[in-house]
Amino acid sequence: MEQDESTRALDSFVAKWIAAEPELGIALNFLSPSQRASHAAFACLARELAHTCFAIREGDVAVAKLGWWHEELLRTHQGEPRHPLTQTLALHMDVSRLDPTLLNAVIAAALLQRERDPASDFADQIANFEKLFLPLADIEATIFGV
């Protein structure tokens, strides 16, 4: 059976995620087949945001990409996703439960990461990361009912 376009697109993002973090890809094997697509889509979305924050060197490109993701997350909350990752999430769960305040917090924290000086010590580094990853974890808990 030939895969549809959205499945191929999701598979492409999952392959990129597993190539970057192979140990996390193993975790997908511990999920039931019905849970894999949504969990993989969320993990890839989180990776896309983190990559934009920390790996894209061109500031204007990163800011534009984060702005696009912000719009996409808000559209997803409204039931109008366009990206394969958010479409997969919307297909498998009630995305209307997403809190726009958390969506805004994730993007604001990502933008702030772009402007920060390097952390002065480990505690400062953790505090900086928490601003991005705690709202992201809250979103994950909301959409997966944890």
Protein Blocks (a to p, Z undefined) as FASTA:
>chain_A
ZZdfklmmmmmmmmmmmmmmmmlmmmmmmpcfklmmmmmmmmmmmmmmmmmmmmmmblml
mmmmmmmmmmmmmmmmnopafbfklmmmmmmpcfklpcfklmmmmmmmmmmmmmpccdfb
fklmmmmmmmmmmmmmmmmmmmnoZZ
